[in-house]
């Protein structure tokens, strides 16, 4: 797969024009987006800003920032959504989505048992009418930005605010 076939890279190429849901926050190595086909508000995706297809390909700088981002996003999601915890998952196997990305998923206290653990991915398979709308995702992005303000490397985009 080339970067031309990569969804994450195609969005990075549009960086200056991304809506809030596609660029919740970023630094020089990572960009945070709200997942576009989820039925769960606050389902985030953390993506390296360069094309990487395996975790072992991350630079030391990217790797150093990764854990800080995962914790900062988990804290922000807890503040915004009241989630009991977050799941952090990485596979990068779907066609067009081999670019390394980490799902940062709010696990609500009242989440149905069949959706706990790996069952959470069923919320990516819901009919379109049940999915988070683009307006809802943009609103969540704005709320999260407020809580990420203290992140040491997070930059809030000048566009879409």
C-alpha positions as CSV (number, residue, x, y, z in Angstrom):
1,X,0.0,0.0,0.0
2,X,1.2,3.5,-0.8
3,X,0.4,6.7,1.0
4,X,-2.0,7.4,-1.9
5,X,-4.1,4.5,-0.8
6,X,-4.0,5.4,2.9
7,X,-7.0,7.1,4.5
8,X,-4.8,8.7,7.3
9,X,-2.3,10.1,4.9
10,X,-5.1,11.5,2.7
11,X,-6.4,13.4,5.7
12,X,-2.9,14.6,6.6
13,X,-2.6,16.0,3.1
14,X,-5.7,18.1,3.8
15,X,-4.4,19.1,7.3
16,X,-5.0,22.9,6.9
17,X,-8.7,22.3,6.0
18,X,-9.6,19.5,8.4
19,X,-12.8,19.9,10.5
20,X,-12.5,19.7,14.3
21,X,-13.5,16.0,14.3
22,X,-10.5,15.2,12.1
23,X,-8.1,17.2,14.1
24,X,-9.1,17.4,17.8
25,X,-5.5,18.2,18.7
26,X,-2.0,17.5,17.3
27,X,1.7,17.9,17.8
28,X,4.5,17.5,15.4
29,X,4.3,13.6,15.6
30,X,0.6,12.8,16.3
31,X,-2.9,13.8,15.3
32,X,-6.1,13.0,17.1
33,X,-9.4,12.4,15.3
34,X,-12.9,11.4,16.3
35,X,-13.7,8.1,14.6
36,X,-16.0,8.6,11.7
37,X,-18.2,5.5,11.7
38,X,-18.8,4.8,15.4
39,X,-22.0,4.7,17.4
40,X,-20.0,5.7,20.5
41,X,-19.5,9.4,21.2
42,X,-15.9,10.1,22.0
43,X,-14.3,7.2,20.2
44,X,-10.9,8.7,19.3
45,X,-8.1,7.7,16.9
46,X,-4.5,8.7,17.6
47,X,-2.4,8.7,14.3
48,X,1.2,9.3,13.5
49,X,1.5,12.3,11.2
50,X,3.8,10.4,8.8
51,X,3.1,7.1,7.1
52,X,3.9,4.2,9.5
53,X,2.5,0.7,9.1
54,X,4.0,-1.1,12.2
55,X,4.6,0.1,15.7
56,X,8.3,-0.9,15.5
57,X,8.7,1.7,12.7
58,X,7.9,4.6,15.1
59,X,10.8,6.9,15.8
60,X,12.0,7.4,19.3
61,X,10.4,10.8,19.4
62,X,7.0,9.4,18.2
63,X,7.3,6.5,20.7
64,X,8.1,8.9,23.6
65,X,5.0,11.1,22.9
66,X,2.7,8.1,22.4
67,X,2.2,7.2,26.0
68,X,1.8,10.8,27.0
69,X,-0.9,11.2,24.4
70,X,-2.7,8.0,25.4
71,X,-2.9,9.1,29.0
72,X,-3.9,12.7,28.2
73,X,-6.6,11.6,25.9
74,X,-7.9,9.1,28.5
75,X,-8.0,11.8,31.1
76,X,-9.8,14.2,28.7
77,X,-12.4,11.6,27.8
78,X,-13.0,10.9,31.4
79,X,-13.6,14.6,32.0
80,X,-15.8,15.1,29.0
81,X,-17.8,11.8,29.0
82,X,-17.5,10.5,32.5
83,X,-16.3,7.2,31.3
84,X,-15.2,4.6,33.8
85,X,-12.0,3.8,31.8
86,X,-10.7,3.8,28.3
87,X,-9.7,1.0,26.0
88,X,-6.5,1.5,24.0
89,X,-6.3,-0.8,20.9
90,X,-4.1,-1.0,17.8
91,X,-4.5,-3.4,14.9
92,X,-4.1,-1.4,11.6
93,X,-5.2,-4.3,9.4
94,X,-8.3,-3.1,7.5
95,X,-7.8,-2.3,3.8
96,X,-7.0,1.4,3.4
97,X,-6.3,1.6,7.2
98,X,-2.9,-0.1,7.5
99,X,-1.4,3.2,8.8
100,X,-0.7,2.6,12.5
101,X,-3.4,4.1,14.6
102,X,-4.5,3.7,18.2
103,X,-8.2,3.6,19.2
104,X,-8.8,5.4,22.4
105,X,-12.3,4.3,23.4
106,X,-14.3,5.6,26.3
107,X,-15.8,2.6,28.2
108,X,-18.9,3.9,29.9
109,X,-20.0,2.4,33.3
110,X,-23.3,1.3,31.7
111,X,-21.8,-0.3,28.6
112,X,-23.7,-3.5,27.8
113,X,-21.7,-6.7,28.6
114,X,-21.6,-7.8,25.0
115,X,-19.8,-4.6,24.1
116,X,-17.1,-4.9,26.7
117,X,-13.6,-5.8,25.8
118,X,-13.2,-6.7,22.1
119,X,-17.0,-6.5,21.7
120,X,-16.6,-2.7,21.7
121,X,-15.8,-3.0,18.0
122,X,-19.5,-4.0,17.3
123,X,-20.1,-0.2,17.8
124,X,-18.2,0.4,14.6
125,X,-20.6,-1.9,12.7
126,X,-23.9,-0.1,13.6
127,X,-26.2,1.3,11.0
128,X,-25.5,4.8,9.9
129,X,-28.6,6.1,11.6
130,X,-27.1,5.1,15.0
131,X,-23.7,6.6,14.4
132,X,-22.3,9.8,15.9
133,X,-23.1,12.6,13.5
134,X,-20.4,14.9,12.1
135,X,-21.9,17.8,14.2
136,X,-21.8,15.7,17.4
137,X,-18.2,14.7,16.6
138,X,-17.2,18.3,16.1
139,X,-18.9,19.3,19.3
140,X,-17.0,16.5,21.2
141,X,-13.8,17.7,19.6
142,X,-14.3,21.2,20.9
143,X,-15.0,19.9,24.4
144,X,-11.9,17.7,24.4
145,X,-9.7,20.6,23.2
146,X,-10.6,22.4,26.4
147,X,-9.4,19.5,28.5
148,X,-6.3,18.9,26.4
149,X,-5.1,22.5,26.9
150,X,-2.7,21.3,29.6
151,X,-1.1,18.6,27.5
152,X,2.5,19.6,27.1
153,X,2.7,19.1,23.4
154,X,-0.8,19.5,22.2
155,X,-1.5,22.2,19.7
156,X,-5.1,23.2,19.0
157,X,-5.5,23.9,15.3
158,X,-6.2,27.4,14.2
159,X,-8.7,26.2,11.7
160,X,-12.2,25.0,12.5
161,X,-12.4,26.7,16.0
